[in-house]
Amino acid sequence: MSFSRLQATQLDLLEYSFDQIKPHSFGFTSNFYTVLFTDYPQIASLFANSDIMAQYEKLMDALILIIQNLRTPDLLSDALKELAVKHVRYGVLPEHYPMLGKSLLKTLGYYLGSNWTSEMEKAWADAYSAIVEVMLEGCGYSPHIIQISSAGSQRSYCVSEAMPKGLGHVLTTTASAPHWEQLPYK
């Protein structure tokens, strides 16, 4: 799933739902990490040396940047690839992405309450699939391994058979990408 395959109505839903989350950024990001660490305690070690308050801000900044640039997929893809390289340096592996995705959807559902529809969930799941595909590709992992499927109202995320090409390769292929912090907001 690439960004270009997201429907215009999905982009509208992503923007609309995120506008509802933005005013509650601290609570949302705090809740996201609570869900993540509660549901997946094994991932907490990746954040052992992190300033969690700064992490809340980084997550919200990343979400803002993504939502505001979904309609410029080429520019967004370059920035996501650069972000992926940083995450490899922090120890993030392909199997961590489904954990983050499930936690994101769970937190969105909680915050949006009755406004959280199956269409909105699908829009976020499809967008997350596209994000992960680009990020894994940026790290030299095979992007074909990402699938998000629906079984009723349950979503399952699957990452398997990833073959890294090596960090050195990633650094040379992303050198011309714009810096994540320099990607323009709308």
ABEGO torsion letter per residue (X at the ends): XBAAABBAAAAAAAAAAAAAAAAAAAAAAAAAAAAAAAABAAAAAAAAABBAAAAAAAAAAAAAAAAAAAABAAAAAAAAAAAAAAAAAAGBBAAAAAAAAAAAAAAAAAAAEAABBAAAAAAAAAAAAAAAAAAAAAAGBBAAABBBBBBEABBBBBBBGBBBAEAAAAAAAAAABBBAAABBBX
